[in-house]
């Protein structure tokens, strides 16, 4: 992963977290974001939505 990808992921995470669109638990549960592009994992990994 190059620096540009890392920065993009950080920006996406900070935007989602700042707008309160995510839900997470401290127990290590994965974070899911409901957004027009799918959940956060699909946005970062590039898996197709649907």
C-alpha positions in Angstrom: 0.0 0.0 0.0 1.5 3.3 -1.0 1.3 6.6 0.9 -1.5 8.0 -1.3 -3.7 5.0 -0.5 -3.0 5.3 3.2 -3.9 9.0 3.2 -7.1 8.3 1.3 -8.1 5.6 3.9 -7.4 8.0 6.7 -9.4 10.8 5.1 -12.4 8.4 4.5 -12.2 7.2 8.1 -12.1 10.6 9.6 -15.0 11.9 7.4 -17.2 8.9 8.4 -16.3 9.1 12.0 -16.8 12.9 12.2 -20.3 12.7 10.7 -21.3 9.8 12.9 -22.1 7.5 10.1 -20.3 4.5 11.6 -21.0 2.2 14.4 -18.3 0.3 16.3 -17.9 -1.5 19.6 -14.7 -1.7 21.7 -14.8 -5.5 21.7 -13.1 -5.7 18.3 -16.4 -5.8 16.3 -15.8 -4.7 12.6 -16.9 -1.2 11.7 -19.7 -0.9 9.2 -20.6 2.3 7.4 -23.9 2.7 5.6 -23.1 4.9 2.6 -24.0 5.0 -1.1 -20.8 3.1 -2.0 -21.5 0.2 0.4 -19.9 -0.5 3.7 -16.4 0.8 4.6 -14.7 -2.6 3.9 -16.1 -2.5 0.4 -14.9 1.0 -0.1 -11.4 0.3 1.1 -10.9 -3.2 -0.5 -12.7 -2.4 -3.7 -15.2 -5.2 -3.5 -18.4 -4.7 -5.5 -21.4 -3.4 -3.7 -24.5 -5.6 -3.7 
